[in-house]
Amino acid sequence: MQYDATHCTFCPRKCGADRTKAAGFCGGRDRLTAARASLHLWEEPPLSGMRGAGTVFFSGCSLHCRFCQNSVISEVPYGKDITPERLCDIFLELQSQGAHNIDLVTAGHFLPYVIPALQMAKPSLSIPVVYNSGGYELAEALRTLDGLVDIYLPDFKFFSPETARLYANAPDYPEIAEAALREMLRQVGKAVFDGDLLKRGVILRHLVLPAHRHESIALLRHLAETFGTDRFLLSLMSQYTPMRHDDQFPELNRRITKMEYRSVAETAAELGFQGFTQDKSSAEPTYTPDFSLQGI
């Protein structure tokens, strides 16, 4: 897929921004901007392990969900501009610190700059590369990562186009995310472990939203019918935390209930999904990283 910084169409928004002059819808310019690089213990167990995932949080986002828990870096210009060469060095520094993997968080809108860094680093990396994504990715853009990414960690946030429109102004999210998942599975296949650590495969995340358990259940049934239940691991998340009061969508102003999460988790088990669930104690602001430009 060709990238033109003067008319960017690299994400599903296809906003056509001239990123050499102004930020696109995603907030990205014609250079890398990162907010944090550090060992991170709060990913799924086979990613965090004992020492942590080597996460690099990139600034901006092509989705801008109403309930974003990383809004401090996704919605406003925040972070430090770095070169692909510096990003390559960061990968190797994280590896030397004991990271179990290199975890790229919301990198999609910077792929034309991330890919050269990965190409430089790959020969010296002995740990897998994780692509941690909101799921709103063009399949043709993901193909540029073939051979560079070992583990995909996408969200599948919305099953209903209407919900995606309301909360992210992205009614095409379900079809885009499904095509992206299909491409991710094509590239890396089923999960491969080395002991307790994941070395290759896909972990699909789904965050249960308040008042939307029936949509979550419908999504799980659709995924089981479309992909089966053994091609990826499912991470069913209960950590929804209202980060601000939303007068337009009052249903988002509370945490999910035990009943809401339990009903979705029970459906996942009945369908035969394997993977991870969360304790409700994870729904706390303290689990949101401190974005202080650490390690950049």
C-alpha positions in Angstrom: 0.0 0.0 0.0 1.4 3.4 -1.0 1.6 6.2 1.5 1.4 9.8 0.4 2.1 12.2 3.3 0.5 15.0 1.4 -2.8 13.1 0.9 -3.1 10.5 3.6 -5.5 7.5 3.1 -3.6 5.0 5.2 -6.4 4.4 7.8 -10.1 3.7 7.2 -10.9 7.4 7.8 -9.0 8.3 4.5 -9.2 11.9 5.5 -6.7 13.0 2.8 -4.8 15.3 5.1 -1.5 16.8 4.0 0.4 15.6 7.0 3.4 17.7 6.0 1.4 20.8 6.9 -1.2 19.7 9.5 -2.3 16.7 11.5 -4.7 14.2 10.0 -7.9 13.0 11.8 -5.7 10.7 13.8 -3.6 13.6 15.1 -0.5 12.3 13.3 1.9 14.4 11.3 4.7 13.3 8.8 6.9 12.0 11.7 6.7 9.6 14.6 5.3 10.8 17.9 5.4 8.5 20.9 4.2 9.1 24.5 5.8 6.3 26.5 8.2 3.3 26.2 8.6 1.0 29.2 8.0 -2.4 30.6 4.3 -3.0 31.1 2.8 -5.6 33.4 -0.8 -5.1 32.6 -1.2 -6.9 29.3 -2.6 -10.5 29.1 -0.4 -13.0 31.2 1.4 -14.6 28.2 2.5 -11.2 27.0 3.4 -9.5 30.3 5.0 -12.6 31.9 7.1 -11.9 34.9 9.1 -9.0 33.5 6.6 -7.1 31.4 5.9 -6.4 27.7 8.1 -3.8 26.1 5.4 -1.3 25.3 5.7 1.7 23.1 2.6 4.0 23.2 2.1 6.1 20.2 0.3 9.4 20.2 -3.0 10.0 18.5 -5.6 7.5 17.2 -7.9 7.1 14.2 -10.9 6.2 16.3 -11.4 8.7 19.1 -13.9 6.6 21.1 -16.1 8.5 23.5 -15.0 6.3 26.4 -11.2 6.2 25.6 -9.1 5.4 28.7 -5.9 6.8 27.1 -7.5 10.1 25.9 -4.6 12.1 27.4 -2.5 10.8 24.4 -5.1 9.8 21.8 -7.2 13.0 21.6 -4.7 15.8 22.0 -1.2 16.4 20.6 1.1 14.8 23.2 4.4 13.1 23.1 7.8 13.4 21.6 8.8 13.4 18.0 11.4 10.7 17.2 13.1 9.2 14.2 12.7 5.6 13.0 16.3 5.2 14.0 15.5 6.3 17.6 12.5 3.9 17.6 14.7 1.1 16.6 17.1 1.9 19.5 14.1 2.0 21.9 13.1 -1.6 20.8 16.6 -2.8 21.5 16.7 -1.0 24.8 13.5 -2.6 25.9 14.8 -6.0 24.9 18.0 -5.4 27.0 15.7 -4.4 30.0 14.2 -7.9 29.9 11.0 -7.3 27.9 9.3 -10.5 26.8 8.2 -8.7 23.6 8.0 -5.4 21.8 4.4 -4.2 22.2 3.4 -1.5 19.6 0.3 0.3 21.0 -1.9 2.2 18.5 0.8 2.4 15.8 -1.5 2.2 12.7 -1.4 5.9 11.7 2.4 5.8 11.9 3.1 2.6 10.0 5.0 4.2 7.2 7.6 5.3 9.9 7.3 2.3 12.2 8.0 -0.2 9.5 11.6 1.1 8.8 12.3 0.9 12.5 11.1 -2.7 12.6 13.1 -3.6 9.6 16.2 -2.2 11.2 15.6 -3.9 14.6 14.3 -7.3 13.5 17.8 -8.9 12.9 18.7 -8.0 16.5 15.5 -8.9 18.2 15.1 -12.3 19.8 11.7 -11.5 21.2 8.4 -11.3 19.3 6.8 -8.1 18.0 3.2 -7.4 19.2 0.9 -5.2 17.2 -1.6 -3.8 19.7 -4.5 -2.2 17.9 -8.0 -0.8 18.2 -9.0 -3.0 15.3 -9.9 -0.1 13.0 -7.2 -0.9 10.4 -7.3 -1.3 6.6 -6.4 -4.9 5.7 -4.2 -3.6 2.9 -2.2 -1.5 5.4 -1.8 -4.5 7.6 -0.3 -6.4 4.7 2.7 -4.1 4.9 3.5 -5.7 8.3 3.6 -9.3 7.0 6.8 -10.9 8.3 7.4 -8.1 10.8 4.7 -8.8 13.4 4.6 -12.1 15.4 1.5 -11.5 17.6 -1.6 -9.4 16.8 -3.5 -7.9 19.7 -6.6 -6.2 18.2 -9.8 -5.0 19.8 -13.1 -5.8 18.4 -15.0 -3.0 20.0 -18.4 -2.8 18.3 -20.7 -5.3 16.6 -23.5 -2.8 15.7 -22.7 -0.1 13.1 -25.1 2.2 15.0 -23.1 1.7 18.3 -19.9 2.3 16.4 -21.4 5.5 14.9 -22.6 6.8 18.3 -19.4 6.1 20.2 -16.7 6.5 17.5 -18.3 8.1 14.5 -17.3 5.0 12.6 -20.3 3.0 11.4 -18.0 0.9 9.1 -16.1 -0.3 12.2 -17.6 -3.8 12.3 -16.8 -4.7 8.7 -13.3 -3.0 8.8 -12.4 -4.8 12.1 -13.6 -8.2 10.7 -11.5 -7.8 7.5 -8.5 -6.7 9.7 -8.9 -9.8 11.9 -9.0 -12.1 8.8 -5.7 -10.6 7.6 -4.1 -10.9 11.0 -5.0 -14.6 11.2 -3.7 -15.1 7.7 -0.3 -13.7 8.6 0.4 -15.4 12.0 -2.0 -18.4 12.3 -2.9 -20.1 15.5 -1.3 -19.4 18.9 2.2 -20.8 19.5 3.6 -20.8 23.1 7.0 -21.1 24.5 6.2 -22.3 28.0 3.8 -19.7 29.4 4.7 -17.0 26.9 3.0 -16.4 23.6 5.4 -16.4 20.7 3.0 -16.2 17.8 -0.8 -15.8 17.1 -3.7 -13.5 17.8 -5.4 -12.4 21.0 -8.7 -10.7 20.3 -9.8 -8.3 22.9 -13.4 -7.2 23.6 -14.3 -4.7 26.2 -17.8 -5.2 27.6 -19.6 -1.8 27.7 -22.3 -0.8 30.2 -25.8 -1.5 28.9 -24.4 -3.4 25.9 -24.1 -7.0 27.0 -26.5 -8.2 24.4 -24.4 -6.7 21.7 -21.3 -8.3 23.2 -23.1 -11.7 23.1 -24.2 -11.2 19.5 -20.6 -10.3 18.6 -19.2 -13.5 20.2 -21.8 -15.6 18.4 -20.9 -14.0 15.1 -17.2 -14.5 15.6 -17.7 -18.2 16.5 -19.8 -18.7 13.3 -17.4 -16.8 11.1 -14.0 -17.8 12.4 -14.5 -20.7 14.8 -13.3 -20.6 18.3 -9.9 -22.1 18.0 -8.1 -19.7 15.7 -7.5 -17.0 18.2 -7.5 -16.5 22.0 -10.3 -14.3 23.4 -9.5 -11.6 26.0 -12.9 -10.6 27.5 -12.3 -7.3 29.4 -14.3 -6.0 32.3 -12.1 -2.9 32.9 -14.5 -0.3 31.5 -13.9 2.8 33.5 -15.8 6.1 33.0 -13.0 8.6 32.6 -15.3 11.7 32.3 -19.0 12.5 32.7 -20.8 12.3 29.3 -24.2 14.1 29.2 -24.9 12.9 25.7 -24.5 9.2 26.6 -25.3 8.8 30.3 -25.1 5.0 30.0 -21.4 5.4 29.7 -21.1 7.1 33.1 -21.0 3.9 35.1 -18.9 0.7 35.3 -20.4 -2.6 34.1 -22.2 -4.8 36.6 -21.2 -8.3 37.7 -24.3 -9.6 35.9 -23.4 -7.9 32.6 -19.9 -9.3 32.5 -20.9 -12.7 33.8 -23.5 -13.2 31.1 -21.0 -12.4 28.4 -18.3 -14.6 29.9 -20.7 -17.5 30.2 -21.6 -17.1 26.5 -17.9 -17.2 25.6 -17.4 -20.4 27.6 -20.5 -22.0 26.1 -19.3 -21.2 22.6 -15.9 -22.8 23.4 -13.6 -19.8 23.3 -10.3 -20.1 25.1 -8.5 -17.1 26.5 -8.7 -14.7 29.4 -11.2 -13.0 31.6 -10.7 -10.1 34.0 -11.4 -9.5 37.7 -13.7 -6.5 38.2 -11.0 -4.8 40.2 -9.3 -3.9 36.9 -11.9 -1.2 36.4 -9.9 1.4 38.1 -8.1 4.6 36.7 -4.9 3.4 38.4 -4.6 0.8 35.6 -4.2 3.6 33.0 -0.5 4.2 32.4 1.2 7.4 33.6 2.2 9.1 30.3 5.2 11.0 31.3 7.4 10.4 28.2 9.3 7.7 30.0 11.8 5.9 27.9 11.4 8.0 24.8 
